[in-house]
Amino acid sequence: MQAITVRDRSAGLAGMALMDMPYPHAAENDVIVRVHAAGFTTGELDWPGTWTDRAGRDRTPSVPGHELSGVVVELGFGTTGLSVGQRVFGLADWTRNGTLSEYTAVEARNLAPLPVDIEHEVAAALPISGLTAWQGLFDHGRLTTGQTVLINGATGGVGSIAVQLAREIGARVIGTGRANDRDRAVALGVDAFIDLETEKLEDAGEVDVVFDVIGGDVLERSATLVRAGGTLVTITMLPKAPPQDGRAVFFVVEPDRARLTELAQRVRDGRLRPNIGAVRPLAEAPAAFAPENRPPGKTIIRVTKD
């Protein structure tokens, strides 16, 4: 089979290549998925799990990418809940070969059934972005109806879904981004938008929840806006100075079949629309990692066709 691989951590993007790889082995409770569409996170080449297994042993050449949508073609010993021929989508393990590959082995519990009326390219945009938004807002941020949430990076892959989920429960949403993000943020439903290049973040006033996917100075300044009893949630790093009378939470997204199913239902109902910036073939995946080649939204890799 063909897959995008990385061999040398020091080589960065120059070390990514499309090459032949062995067909994966289905371990106990695994399934083998024929990948139709895959997503990736641009910082993956910096993750330890891209280069080593759970015991810290080198596992190169390794396959990046951890979001997928495809069809089950094989069941490992003891696997239940899924069947051969079933359409599925979900997350691959962080320390195993990933989804920029024609076939990949995934724990069955990390996958959810995919309705036939959702395209694979749309489904592949949901696992990391959708689960991160859900877990950040509700599991960690405890956002509820009537509260105000500040979403940094409101038009990106994660932020755009977070805006839609927050609006659905009746929260007031303040989005941040660059000037050319304003129209997209308004279309998503933000109540207010702050241009981080020309406007003051502090003009947002006090908020109940900050959901941050940017980090750096924006994260530090956002911490001062959390009102007493509120929460700052981030996927980058904890702020140097946490909210004075609130909580600060850093988290890494976790697989969740039930939540994936709920996100898919929202897509079917028209309540949720992933922000897909581009769809590119597998051979162009290395180029898609380059900063200059990233359009607004999430880039999806089309691996195989139905």
SEMARDREN-48102 format. One record per residue (C-alpha): residue number from 0; residue in one letter; x, y negated, z negated. Coordinates in steps of 0.5 Angstrom, whole numbers. Each point is the difference from the previous one (the first is absolute). Layout:
BEGIN
(rec NUM "A" (X Y Z)) ...
This chain:
BEGIN
(rec 0 "M" (0 0 0)) (rec 1 "Q" (2 -7 1)) (rec 2 "A" (1 -5 -6)) (rec 3 "I" (3 -7 -2)) (rec 4 "T" (6 2 -4)) (rec 5 "V" (5 -4 -5)) (rec 6 "R" (7 3 -1)) (rec 7 "D" (4 -6 -3)) (rec 8 "R" (-2 -5 -5)) (rec 9 "S" (5 -5 1)) (rec 10 "A" (-2 0 8)) (rec 11 "G" (-7 -3 -2)) (rec 12 "L" (-4 0 6)) (rec 13 "A" (5 2 5)) (rec 14 "G" (0 6 -3)) (rec 15 "M" (-7 2 2)) (rec 16 "A" (-1 4 6)) (rec 17 "L" (-5 5 3)) (rec 18 "M" (3 7 0)) (rec 19 "D" (-3 7 0)) (rec 20 "M" (-1 3 -7)) (rec 21 "P" (-2 7 -3)) (rec 22 "Y" (-7 1 -1)) (rec 23 "P" (-2 -1 -7)) (rec 24 "H" (-1 6 -5)) (rec 25 "A" (-7 0 -4)) (rec 26 "A" (2 1 -7)) (rec 27 "E" (-6 2 -5)) (rec 28 "N" (-6 -5 0)) (rec 29 "D" (3 -3 6)) (rec 30 "V" (-3 -1 7)) (rec 31 "I" (3 -2 6)) (rec 32 "V" (-3 -5 4)) (rec 33 "R" (1 -2 7)) (rec 34 "V" (1 -7 -1)) (rec 35 "H" (-4 -5 5)) (rec 36 "A" (2 -7 -3)) (rec 37 "A" (4 -2 -5)) (rec 38 "G" (2 -6 -5)) (rec 39 "F" (6 -2 -3)) (rec 40 "T" (3 -5 -5)) (rec 41 "T" (5 -5 2)) (rec 42 "G" (5 1 -6)) (rec 43 "E" (0 8 1)) (rec 44 "L" (7 0 1)) (rec 45 "D" (2 -3 -6)) (rec 46 "W" (-4 5 -4)) (rec 47 "P" (4 6 -4)) (rec 48 "G" (-5 5 2)) (rec 49 "T" (1 -1 8)) (rec 50 "W" (7 2 -1)) (rec 51 "T" (0 5 -6)) (rec 52 "D" (-5 6 -3)) (rec 53 "R" (-3 0 -7)) (rec 54 "A" (7 3 -2)) (rec 55 "G" (4 -6 3)) (rec 56 "R" (3 5 5)) (rec 57 "D" (1 -3 7)) (rec 58 "R" (-5 2 5)) (rec 59 "T" (2 -4 6)) (rec 60 "P" (-2 0 6)) (rec 61 "S" (-7 -2 -3)) (rec 62 "V" (-6 -2 3)) (rec 63 "P" (-3 -7 -3)) (rec 64 "G" (-8 -2 0)) (rec 65 "H" (-5 2 -5)) (rec 66 "E" (-7 -1 3)) (rec 67 "L" (-3 4 5)) (rec 68 "S" (-6 2 3)) (rec 69 "G" (-1 7 4)) (rec 70 "V" (-2 7 0)) (rec 71 "V" (1 6 -4)) (rec 72 "V" (4 5 4)) (rec 73 "E" (2 5 -6)) (rec 74 "L" (-1 1 -7)) (rec 75 "G" (5 2 -5)) (rec 76 "F" (-1 6 -5)) (rec 77 "G" (-5 -2 -5)) (rec 78 "T" (-3 -6 3)) (rec 79 "T" (-7 -2 -1)) (rec 80 "G" (-5 -6 2)) (rec 81 "L" (2 0 7)) (rec 82 "S" (0 4 6)) (rec 83 "V" (4 1 7)) (rec 84 "G" (-3 -5 5)) (rec 85 "Q" (-2 -5 -5)) (rec 86 "R" (1 -7 1)) (rec 87 "V" (4 -3 -6)) (rec 88 "F" (3 -7 -2)) (rec 89 "G" (5 -2 -6)) (rec 90 "L" (6 0 -3)) (rec 91 "A" (7 4 1)) (rec 92 "D" (4 1 -6)) (rec 93 "W" (6 -5 -1)) (rec 94 "T" (5 5 -1)) (rec 95 "R" (-1 4 6)) (rec 96 "N" (0 -1 8)) (rec 97 "G" (-5 -4 2)) (rec 98 "T" (-5 -2 5)) (rec 99 "L" (4 -3 6)) (rec 100 "S" (0 7 3)) (rec 101 "E" (-5 5 4)) (rec 102 "Y" (-1 4 -6)) (rec 103 "T" (1 -1 -7)) (rec 104 "A" (-1 4 -7)) (rec 105 "V" (-5 -3 -5)) (rec 106 "E" (-3 2 -7)) (rec 107 "A" (-7 1 2)) (rec 108 "R" (-2 -4 -6)) (rec 109 "N" (3 -6 3)) (rec 110 "L" (-5 0 6)) (rec 111 "A" (-7 -2 1)) (rec 112 "P" (-5 3 5)) (rec 113 "L" (0 -5 6)) (rec 114 "P" (-7 -2 3)) (rec 115 "V" (0 2 8)) (rec 116 "D" (-3 -8 1)) (rec 117 "I" (7 -3 -3)) (rec 118 "E" (6 0 5)) (rec 119 "H" (6 3 -2)) (rec 120 "E" (4 -7 1)) (rec 121 "V" (-5 -3 -5)) (rec 122 "A" (0 5 -5)) (rec 123 "A" (8 0 0)) (rec 124 "A" (-1 -7 -2)) (rec 125 "L" (-4 1 -7)) (rec 126 "P" (4 5 -4)) (rec 127 "I" (6 -5 -3)) (rec 128 "S" (-3 -6 1)) (rec 129 "G" (-7 2 -2)) (rec 130 "L" (2 4 -6)) (rec 131 "T" (5 -6 -2)) (rec 132 "A" (-6 -5 0)) (rec 133 "W" (-5 4 -4)) (rec 134 "Q" (5 2 -5)) (rec 135 "G" (3 -7 -1)) (rec 136 "L" (-7 -3 0)) (rec 137 "F" (-4 5 -4)) (rec 138 "D" (4 5 -4)) (rec 139 "H" (6 -5 -2)) (rec 140 "G" (-3 -7 1)) (rec 141 "R" (-7 2 -3)) (rec 142 "L" (-3 -5 5)) (rec 143 "T" (-8 -1 -1)) (rec 144 "T" (-6 -4 3)) (rec 145 "G" (1 -7 -2)) (rec 146 "Q" (7 0 -1)) (rec 147 "T" (5 -4 4)) (rec 148 "V" (6 4 4)) (rec 149 "L" (6 -3 3)) (rec 150 "I" (3 4 6)) (rec 151 "N" (7 -1 2)) (rec 152 "G" (1 2 7)) (rec 153 "A" (-8 0 2)) (rec 154 "T" (1 2 7)) (rec 155 "G" (5 5 0)) (rec 156 "G" (-2 8 0)) (rec 157 "V" (-1 0 -8)) (rec 158 "G" (-2 -7 -1)) (rec 159 "S" (-6 0 6)) (rec 160 "I" (-3 6 -3)) (rec 161 "A" (1 -3 -7)) (rec 162 "V" (-4 -6 2)) (rec 163 "Q" (-6 4 3)) (rec 164 "L" (0 5 -6)) (rec 165 "A" (0 -6 -5)) (rec 166 "R" (-6 -4 4)) (rec 167 "E" (-4 7 0)) (rec 168 "I" (0 0 -8)) (rec 169 "G" (-2 -8 0)) (rec 170 "A" (7 -3 -2)) (rec 171 "R" (2 -6 2)) (rec 172 "V" (6 0 4)) (rec 173 "I" (6 -4 1)) (rec 174 "G" (5 2 5)) (rec 175 "T" (7 -2 2)) (rec 176 "G" (4 0 6)) (rec 177 "R" (3 -4 6)) (rec 178 "A" (-4 -6 4)) (rec 179 "N" (-1 5 5)) (rec 180 "D" (-3 5 -4)) (rec 181 "R" (-6 -5 -3)) (rec 182 "D" (-5 2 6)) (rec 183 "R" (1 7 -1)) (rec 184 "A" (-1 0 -8)) (rec 185 "V" (-6 -5 1)) (rec 186 "A" (-3 6 5)) (rec 187 "L" (2 5 -5)) (rec 188 "G" (-5 -4 -5)) (rec 189 "V" (5 -4 -5)) (rec 190 "D" (-3 -5 -4)) (rec 191 "A" (6 -4 0)) (rec 192 "F" (7 0 4)) (rec 193 "I" (7 -3 -2)) (rec 194 "D" (5 -1 5)) (rec 195 "L" (6 2 -4)) (rec 196 "E" (5 -4 5)) (rec 197 "T" (-4 -7 -1)) (rec 198 "E" (-5 1 -6)) (rec 199 "K" (1 1 -7)) (rec 200 "L" (-1 7 -3)) (rec 201 "E" (-2 -3 -7)) (rec 202 "D" (-6 -4 4)) (rec 203 "A" (-3 7 -1)) (rec 204 "G" (-1 -1 -7)) (rec 205 "E" (-1 5 -5)) (rec 206 "V" (-2 7 2)) (rec 207 "D" (-3 7 -3)) (rec 208 "V" (5 4 4)) (rec 209 "V" (6 -1 5)) (rec 210 "F" (1 5 5)) (rec 211 "D" (7 -1 3)) (rec 212 "V" (3 4 6)) (rec 213 "I" (6 -6 1)) (rec 214 "G" (4 0 -6)) (rec 215 "G" (6 -5 -1)) (rec 216 "D" (-2 -7 -2)) (rec 217 "V" (-7 1 2)) (rec 218 "L" (-1 5 -5)) (rec 219 "E" (3 -4 -6)) (rec 220 "R" (-4 -6 2)) (rec 221 "S" (-6 4 0)) (rec 222 "A" (1 3 -7)) (rec 223 "T" (-1 -7 -3)) (rec 224 "L" (-7 0 3)) (rec 225 "V" (-3 6 -4)) (rec 226 "R" (-5 -2 -5)) (rec 227 "A" (0 3 -7)) (rec 228 "G" (-2 7 0)) (rec 229 "G" (1 0 8)) (rec 230 "T" (5 5 4)) (rec 231 "L" (6 -1 5)) (rec 232 "V" (0 6 4)) (rec 233 "T" (6 1 5)) (rec 234 "I" (3 5 5)) (rec 235 "T" (7 -3 0)) (rec 236 "M" (3 -1 -7)) (rec 237 "L" (-2 -3 -7)) (rec 238 "P" (0 -7 -1)) (rec 239 "K" (6 -3 -4)) (rec 240 "A" (-5 -4 -4)) (rec 241 "P" (-7 4 -1)) (rec 242 "P" (-6 -3 -1)) (rec 243 "Q" (0 -4 -6)) (rec 244 "D" (-6 3 -3)) (rec 245 "G" (-2 6 5)) (rec 246 "R" (3 6 3)) (rec 247 "A" (5 1 5)) (rec 248 "V" (0 7 4)) (rec 249 "F" (4 3 5)) (rec 250 "F" (-2 6 4)) (rec 251 "V" (1 5 6)) (rec 252 "V" (-6 3 3)) (rec 253 "E" (-2 7 -1)) (rec 254 "P" (-4 5 4)) (rec 255 "D" (-7 0 -1)) (rec 256 "R" (-5 4 4)) (rec 257 "A" (-7 -3 -3)) (rec 258 "R" (3 -7 1)) (rec 259 "L" (2 2 8)) (rec 260 "T" (-7 3 1)) (rec 261 "E" (-3 -7 -3)) (rec 262 "L" (4 -4 4)) (rec 263 "A" (-2 4 7)) (rec 264 "Q" (-7 -1 -2)) (rec 265 "R" (1 -8 0)) (rec 266 "V" (3 1 7)) (rec 267 "R" (-6 4 2)) (rec 268 "D" (-5 -5 -3)) (rec 269 "G" (4 -6 3)) (rec 270 "R" (2 -3 -7)) (rec 271 "L" (7 1 1)) (rec 272 "R" (5 -2 6)) (rec 273 "P" (7 2 -1)) (rec 274 "N" (5 -5 3)) (rec 275 "I" (3 4 6)) (rec 276 "G" (5 -5 3)) (rec 277 "A" (3 5 6)) (rec 278 "V" (0 7 2)) (rec 279 "R" (6 3 3)) (rec 280 "P" (2 7 2)) (rec 281 "L" (5 4 -4)) (rec 282 "A" (6 -1 4)) (rec 283 "E" (-1 -8 -2)) (rec 284 "A" (0 1 -7)) (rec 285 "P" (7 -2 -1)) (rec 286 "A" (-1 -6 3)) (rec 287 "A" (-6 -1 -4)) (rec 288 "F" (4 0 -6)) (rec 289 "A" (4 -7 2)) (rec 290 "P" (-3 -6 -3)) (rec 291 "E" (0 -4 6)) (rec 292 "N" (-5 5 3)) (rec 293 "R" (-5 0 -5)) (rec 294 "P" (-7 -3 2)) (rec 295 "P" (-5 -3 -6)) (rec 296 "G" (-3 7 -3)) (rec 297 "K" (2 7 0)) (rec 298 "T" (4 3 6)) (rec 299 "I" (-3 7 1)) (rec 300 "I" (4 6 4)) (rec 301 "R" (-4 4 5)) (rec 302 "V" (4 7 -1)) (rec 303 "T" (-5 5 4)) (rec 304 "K" (-7 -1 3)) (rec 305 "D" (-6 4 -1)) 
